[in-house]
Amino acid sequence: MAATEDDIPVYDDIPFGDMQFDHATKTYWHACPCGDMFSITEEELLDGQTIAHCNDCSLVIRVVLDAGARKLFGNEASEEAAGEHGAAPVAVAPLAAATA
């Protein structure tokens, strides 16, 4: 039987609003205790993935999508995960930089 994202032990559940966005690489990231960062691409989120891996160590986090982020990424499966993990609504980070 294939492992699902719920079967993966995670270091922490991080609200989507706490993630930073790199516009150049279209990657969301969050600082890791090892000094590097957890990262997940916009494309991975659009595909329904919510597990972000550290680029340097073995830790992983689960990105908890709020209602706005689930709507943004069209990810109905994450609605169930948010309920399971008790996610509180948070502000959704904009996908594109504002132009002046």
C-alpha positions, 0 to 999 in steps of 0.5 A: 500500500502506498504511503499518503501525506497523512502517513508521513511524520511531520516536524510541525504543521505550518499555516499557509499564511506563515509561509514566505513566497519567492516570486522568482522560483514560485516557491513557498518557504519557511525557515527550518531549525537546521538553518536552511528552509522547507520549500514547496512549489506553487505547482506542488500546491496546485497538485494537492501536495501539502508536505514541504521538505527541508532542503538540507536535513530530513525534517518535513512540515505540513502546510495547512491551507486555510479556506482562502488558500484552498480556493486559490489552489482549488484543493478540496482534499486539503479542506479535510486535512485542515479540519483534521489538524485544527487549522485556524483561518489565516491571511493568504499571501499574494501570488504576484508582487504588486506593481507600482 
